[in-house]
Each structure stands twice: as structure tokens, then as C-alpha cells.
């Protein structure tokens, strides 16, 4: 008799064993009994794969996403991308924070994993000011969520009238107010007044 042992490495399983060209299944041992002629035996193996569940909250994306197949022993990379009005808040790998990273690679995958990205809304600033003779409401640096709307009211004092309103240093005339819509960057607004 002659016995053979078939052993896959840590990242493979036995796919099939052929004896004299015929399958005997995914066996771990095979014994030729009372050998009287020459024979052949060959083993094939299949790579093990694991699942990495990738998800992203509102405000961005992770790629690849969903239930992602990862070949055992091979690195698997993910990219985290916020949309225009968000920043990366945090990335959790197997429930533990790895920070606000834009990419993450699982080195030599040997188990299933999870990766989840969360995002925070960008907060922008509109600097509002008024000269002597009137007011602008709300005044000062105003925090505005990206993508939102912010309205300003301009009011002249009793003996004054509005001369001009500047939005990002460009005149919009002697307006009584101004509305910023779908705010995507920092802005400024200032009002000046003259005596009637």
C-alpha cells in the first residue's frame, strides 16, 4: 500500500483529487492498496474568500460598497469620498475608529471584516457687517451649514437710507436684504448707509 496526504495552505481548500485521471472528491488522504502498476494522483485547490461588509452614511460614499468578496491572503483597499457639502467624520473598521481617513487597506485578509464611514456637514461662514446709519441682521460671522439658505435683512436708521449692499465685494444695489441659497463656500455681505 502507498498512502498520500493532501494538505491545503491557510488560504485554500481542496477542490478535487484525481487518481489515474478520475475524481475521488476533495479528500485529505488517499491510499493505493496492493500496488501492482504505476498510478497518478493530483490535487487541485480553491482560494478561500472572505466577506468585507462596507457601508457609508449620508453625505458620501465608500468604494467598493456592500458585501465585498476578498481573497484570503490578498490586500483589499477601500476609498471613502465625501460629497461637496460634507467631510469625513470617522471610519470604523470592525467597530474601532481608524480616524477620518480617505482610504483604508485590509492587509492580507484572513477573516471577515466590516468597514463603515460617517460624514459631517461642512459649516461655512458668512461675514455680515453694517456701517454707520443702519444694521444688518443677523450680524457678524454667521455659521451656515453647507447647502442651506441664509437670509439677511438690511435696515437703515430713521435719518439714513441704504447706499449699497456688497455681496462678496460686488454691489447688489441699495437692497433691503439678501438671500444666500445653496451655500457652498464662505461669503461676505456688508451694508453702507447715507444721510437722507
C-alpha positions in Angstrom: 0.0 0.0 0.0 1.1 3.6 -0.6 -0.7 6.5 1.2 -0.8 10.2 0.3 -1.9 13.1 2.4 -3.3 16.3 0.8 -3.0 19.5 2.8 -4.1 22.9 1.6 -2.3 26.0 2.9 -4.1 28.5 5.2 -5.8 30.3 2.3 -7.0 27.4 0.2 -9.3 24.4 0.4 -9.1 21.1 -1.5 -11.1 21.4 -4.7 -10.5 17.9 -6.0 -8.2 14.9 -6.1 -7.7 12.9 -9.3 -6.5 9.3 -9.2 -5.5 8.0 -12.6 -7.4 10.9 -14.1 -10.6 10.2 -12.2 -12.1 12.3 -9.4 -12.1 10.8 -5.9 -13.5 14.0 -4.4 -12.0 16.6 -2.1 -10.3 14.0 0.1 -7.5 14.7 2.5 -5.8 11.3 2.2 -5.7 8.6 -0.4 -4.2 5.1 -0.3 -3.2 3.0 -3.2 -3.7 -0.6 -2.0 -1.6 -3.5 -3.0 0.2 -1.6 -5.8 0.9 -3.7 -8.9 1.0 -1.0 -11.6 2.0 2.7 -11.9 -0.5 5.3 -10.9 -1.0 9.1 -10.9 -2.5 11.3 -8.2 -3.0 15.0 -8.4 -4.7 17.6 -6.2 -6.2 21.0 -7.0 -7.0 23.8 -4.6 -9.5 26.7 -4.4 -8.7 30.0 -2.8 -10.7 30.8 0.3 -12.6 34.1 0.2 -14.0 36.2 3.0 -16.7 38.9 3.0 -16.0 42.5 4.0 -19.2 44.5 4.6 -18.6 48.1 3.6 -21.2 50.9 4.3 -21.4 54.7 4.2 -23.7 57.1 6.0 -25.4 60.1 4.4 -23.1 62.6 2.9 -20.7 60.4 1.0 -19.7 57.0 -0.3 -17.3 54.1 0.1 -16.0 52.1 -2.8 -16.3 49.2 -3.2 -19.5 49.0 -1.1 -21.9 46.3 0.2 -20.8 42.7 0.7 -17.4 42.7 -0.9 -15.6 39.4 -1.6 -11.9 39.4 -0.5 -9.5 36.7 -1.5 -7.6 35.2 1.5 -4.1 36.5 1.9 -4.6 39.4 -0.6 -4.9 43.1 0.4 -8.3 44.7 -0.1 -8.5 48.5 -0.4 -11.4 50.9 0.2 -11.8 54.6 -0.7 -14.0 57.0 1.2 -15.3 60.0 -0.6 -17.5 62.8 1.0 -19.9 64.8 -1.2 -19.4 68.5 -1.8 -21.1 69.6 1.4 -19.6 67.1 3.8 -16.3 66.0 5.3 -15.3 62.6 6.5 -16.2 62.4 10.2 -14.9 58.9 11.0 -14.1 55.4 9.6 -14.8 52.4 11.7 -13.0 49.1 11.0 -14.5 46.1 12.8 -16.2 48.7 15.1 -13.0 50.5 16.0 -12.2 54.0 14.8 -9.2 54.5 12.4 -9.9 58.2 12.1 -11.2 60.4 9.3 -9.2 58.6 6.6 -9.9 58.8 2.9 -8.7 55.3 2.3 -8.1 52.1 4.2 -6.5 48.8 3.2 -7.0 45.4 4.9 -3.6 43.8 4.6 -3.5 40.0 3.7 -7.2 39.3 4.5 -7.6 36.2 6.7 -11.0 36.8 8.1 -14.3 38.6 7.5 -14.4 42.3 8.4 -16.6 45.4 8.4 -15.8 49.0 7.4 -18.2 51.9 7.9 -17.8 55.6 7.0 -19.6 58.5 8.5 -19.7 62.1 7.4 -20.3 65.6 8.9 -21.9 68.6 7.2 -19.4 71.4 6.4 -20.1 74.5 8.3 -19.3 77.7 6.4 -19.1 81.3 7.4 -20.9 84.4 6.1 -19.3 87.6 7.4 -22.0 90.2 7.8 -21.3 93.9 8.7 -23.0 97.3 8.6 -21.6 100.8 8.5 -22.9 103.8 10.5 -26.5 104.6 10.0 -28.1 101.1 9.9 -27.9 97.5 10.7 -27.8 94.0 9.2 -29.4 91.1 10.8 -28.0 88.6 11.7 -24.7 90.5 12.2 -21.1 89.3 12.5 -19.7 85.9 11.4 -22.8 83.7 10.8 -22.3 79.9 10.7 -24.2 78.3 7.9 -24.5 74.6 7.0 -23.3 73.9 3.5 -26.2 73.6 1.1 -28.6 75.6 3.2 -30.1 79.1 2.8 -29.4 82.2 4.9 -31.3 85.5 4.6 -30.1 88.9 5.8 -32.2 91.9 6.5 -30.8 95.4 6.0 -32.4 98.3 7.9 -31.5 102.0 7.8 -31.8 104.2 10.8 -34.6 106.9 10.8 -32.4 109.6 9.3 -30.4 107.4 6.9 -31.1 105.4 3.8 -29.2 102.4 2.4 -26.5 103.4 0.0 -25.4 100.0 -1.2 -25.1 96.3 -0.2 -22.0 94.5 -1.2 -22.1 90.7 -1.6 -18.6 89.2 -1.9 -17.4 92.8 -2.6 -19.9 93.2 -5.6 -22.7 95.7 -5.3 -26.3 94.4 -5.4 -27.7 98.0 -5.1 -29.4 99.6 -2.1 -31.2 96.4 -1.2 -33.4 95.8 1.9 -32.0 92.3 2.3 -30.2 89.4 0.6 -30.7 85.7 0.5 -27.8 83.3 0.0 -29.2 80.0 -1.4 -27.5 76.6 -1.5 -24.4 78.0 0.3 -21.3 76.1 -0.9 -18.5 78.4 0.2 -17.7 81.3 2.6 -19.2 84.6 1.8 -19.4 88.2 2.9 -22.1 90.8 3.0 -21.8 94.5 4.0 -24.2 97.4 4.0 -23.4 101.1 3.9 -25.7 104.0 4.6 -26.0 107.7 3.8 -27.9 110.5 5.4 -31.3 111.3 3.8 
